[in-house]
Amino acid sequence: MSTFKQQPHKLLVIPGPIEVADEVLYANAHPSMSHMSADFVPVLGDCIRMTRDVLYSTTAQPFIMAGSGTLGWDQVAANLVEPGEYVLFLNTGYFGEGFVDCLRVYGAHVDELQAKFGGAVPLSDIEQALASKKYKLIACTHVDTSTAVLCNVKAVAEIVKKTAPDTLIAVDGVCSVASEEIRMDAWGIDVVVTASQKGLGTPPGLSIVVASQRAIQVFENRVTPVAAYYASWKKWLPVMRAYEKGSAAYFATPPVNLVYAYRASLDRITKSSPTLEERFTLHREASKRIKDAVAELGLKQLPVDSNSSANGMTAIYFPDGFTASDIIPRMAQRDVVVAGGVHKDYKDKYFRIGHMGISVVDKERGDVEKVITALKESFAEARASKIV
Ligand SMILES: Cc1ncc(COP(=O)(O)O)c(C=O)c1O
């Protein structure tokens, strides 16, 4: 164990990037290595195997490359949908809109089921849509970071299996992997798109996508060529398979140091205490504490139903007469960094707190208490300042 300690800093509790453990940052400071060296090969190999573990899969194919969450949308759109094919999208916010936009760039015909603001798409609407047309793919944002709405992926998958079993299921898990349960094999999910900087507790810079063997087969049987270069699985599949088997292969240089950091974080998530299941419980508990404190302050959250509300973040409306400038700087003065709104129609009306990774798992840090205290004090001070 290294003695490295990061500089004192304000607590980062936006919904990603999140606080990163000392040992993960220290792993990032590994001496520069050849990406083709025998020493590095098992590091990426371990990341591939442990990424699969985080999603409770034994057979799915992880793709780990330099990029961000957005590159996962390109991978889904470019590799799994051929131009003119139909996609059904469950849209619960800003990030859903981005995913839809990306699918259309590659020629998909996307039908959107638009949730009411703060709500999830009703399961009956999904069933009806699937029964009315043949879709190559159904996709959703597991947690839309703009609204904190949680999609019931398990229930959606059950409907797909019953109504349209050939339809592939893709989940944007950028704001949910490692903070919300996802059981790829048991639920029959075909693709999970994520990134390093949220629940996975690593600095930003990795695009992480996991595809079921069924999805890989669909990709391998496609008729038209993949209309992407960097995002093409034709390029990446041999590379990922080689590293997992223990030999190097090259398509584009991986972010070597970040891969060391990711392995350090995955070691904690999949191989040490608390277990992955316990982590989900810790995320639920921390989320409840923050949401209870928000309710005690008389504040309203964006999600209209607590069953469709994320456990890794909270989105909170400003009360009437208050704006971001009343609260966010006051939180920052107390060394707590939260995020403003991001949804195009409502962005000035709310703010967001992330509670993922070490901030909730490592209770000794006291991050949840610090957030709650800063919230209470900031609102008390802001309210007092309005009284003339
Ligand atoms: C749900 C969701 N999807 C996709 C993205 C895009 O990821 P990135 O910013 O890493 O490209 C984000 C980013 O916050 C997100 O929250």
PDBQT file of the ligand as one rigid body, heavy atoms in Angstrom, charges set to zero:
ROOT
HETATM    1  C1  LIG A 401     -26.287   9.024 -18.525  1.00  0.00    +0.000 C 
HETATM    2  C2  LIG A 401     -25.162   9.598 -19.287  1.00  0.00    +0.000 A 
HETATM    3  N1  LIG A 401     -24.935   9.142 -20.523  1.00  0.00    +0.000 NA
HETATM    4  C3  LIG A 401     -23.912   9.594 -21.256  1.00  0.00    +0.000 A 
HETATM    5  C4  LIG A 401     -23.074  10.565 -20.780  1.00  0.00    +0.000 A 
HETATM    6  C5  LIG A 401     -21.954  11.052 -21.613  1.00  0.00    +0.000 C 
HETATM    7  O1  LIG A 401     -20.763  10.648 -21.027  1.00  0.00    +0.000 OA
HETATM    8  P1  LIG A 401     -19.404  11.466 -21.241  1.00  0.00    +0.000 P 
HETATM    9  O2  LIG A 401     -19.631  12.847 -20.744  1.00  0.00    +0.000 OA
HETATM   10  O3  LIG A 401     -18.428  10.670 -20.446  1.00  0.00    +0.000 OA
HETATM   11  O4  LIG A 401     -19.125  11.435 -22.704  1.00  0.00    +0.000 OA
HETATM   12  C6  LIG A 401     -23.260  11.068 -19.501  1.00  0.00    +0.000 A 
HETATM   13  C7  LIG A 401     -22.377  12.101 -18.945  1.00  0.00    +0.000 C 
HETATM   14  O5  LIG A 401     -22.542  12.596 -17.861  1.00  0.00    +0.000 OA
HETATM   15  C8  LIG A 401     -24.335  10.561 -18.731  1.00  0.00    +0.000 A 
HETATM   16  O6  LIG A 401     -24.548  11.003 -17.499  1.00  0.00    +0.000 OA
ENDROOT
TORSDOF 0
